[in-house]
Amino acid sequence: MKNLRVTIKDDSGKKCSIENILTFQKHLQLFHKTGDRIHEENGHYFMVNDSFRQKIDTLVRELSG
């Protein structure tokens, strides 16, 4: 099984480890599907918008390939 852990930078530029990028992506699809929303992950904050969702989708595609 592939390692699905990734590190991304939060809105303040600090590194945040995401244990499972697929689970993270599914959460975004369920709870942050449209618009601009703030997401908190282990004390890190992200502005979830179309650009951020695209970034996560790209990471998932890269890990799947």
Contact map, one row per residue, 1 for C-alpha under 8 A:
11100000000000000000000000000000000000000000000000000000000000000
11110000000000000000000000000000000000000000000000000000000000100
11111000000000000000000000000000000000000000000000000000000000000
01111100000000000011110000000000000000000000000000000000000000100
00111110000000001111100000000000000000000000000000000000000000000
00011111000000001111100000000000000000000000000000000000000000000
00001111100000111100000000000000000000000000000000000000000000000
00000111110000111100000000000000000000000000000000000000000000000
00000011111111110000000000000000000000000000000000000000000000000
00000001111111110000000000000000000000000001110000000000000000000
00000000111111000000000000000000000000000001111000000000000000000
00000000111111000000000000000000000000000000100000000000000000000
00000000111111100000000000000000000000000000000000000000000000000
00000000111111110000000000000000000000000001000000000000000000000
00000011110011111000000000000000000000000000000000000000000000000
00000011110001111100000000000000000000000001000000000000000000000
00001111000000111110000000000000000000000000000000000000000000000
00001111000000011111100100000000000000000000000000000000000000000
00011100000000001111100000000000000000000000000000000000000000000
00011100000000000111111100000000000000000000000000000000000000000
00011100000000000111111110000000000000000000000000000001001100000
00010000000000000001111111000000000000000000000000000000000100000
00000000000000000001111111100000000000000000000000000000000000000
00000000000000000101111111110000000000000000000000000000000000000
00000000000000000000111111111000000000000000000000001001100100000
00000000000000000000011111111100000000000000000000000000000000000
00000000000000000000001111111111000000000000000000000000000000000
00000000000000000000000111111111100000000000000000001000000000000
00000000000000000000000011111111100000000000000000000000000000000
00000000000000000000000001111111100000000000000000000000000000000
00000000000000000000000000111111100000000000000000000000000000000
00000000000000000000000000111111111110000000000100000000000000000
00000000000000000000000000011111111000000000000000000000000000000
00000000000000000000000000000001111100000000000011000000000000000
00000000000000000000000000000001111110000000000111000000000000000
00000000000000000000000000000001011111000000001111000000000000000
00000000000000000000000000000001001111100000001110000000000000000
00000000000000000000000000000000000111110000111100000000000000000
00000000000000000000000000000000000011111000111100000000000000000
00000000000000000000000000000000000001111111110000000000000000000
00000000000000000000000000000000000000111111100000000000000000000
00000000000000000000000000000000000000011111000000000000000000000
00000000000000000000000000000000000000011111100000000000000000000
00000000011001010000000000000000000000011111110000000000000000000
00000000011100000000000000000000000001111011111000000000000000000
00000000011000000000000000000000000001110001111100000000000000000
00000000001000000000000000000000000111100000111110010000000000000
00000000000000000000000000000001001111100000011111111000000000000
00000000000000000000000000000000011110000000001111111000000000000
00000000000000000000000000000000011100000000000111111100000000000
00000000000000000000000000000000000000000000000111111110000000000
00000000000000000000000000000000000000000000001111111111000000000
00000000000000000000000010010000000000000000000111111111100000000
00000000000000000000000000000000000000000000000001111111110000000
00000000000000000000000000000000000000000000000000111111111000000
00000000000000000000100010000000000000000000000000011111111100000
00000000000000000000000010000000000000000000000000001111111110000
00000000000000000000000000000000000000000000000000000111111111000
00000000000000000000100000000000000000000000000000000011111111100
00000000000000000000110010000000000000000000000000000001111111110
00000000000000000000000000000000000000000000000000000000111111111
00000000000000000000000000000000000000000000000000000000011111111
01010000000000000000000000000000000000000000000000000000001111111
00000000000000000000000000000000000000000000000000000000000111111
00000000000000000000000000000000000000000000000000000000000011111
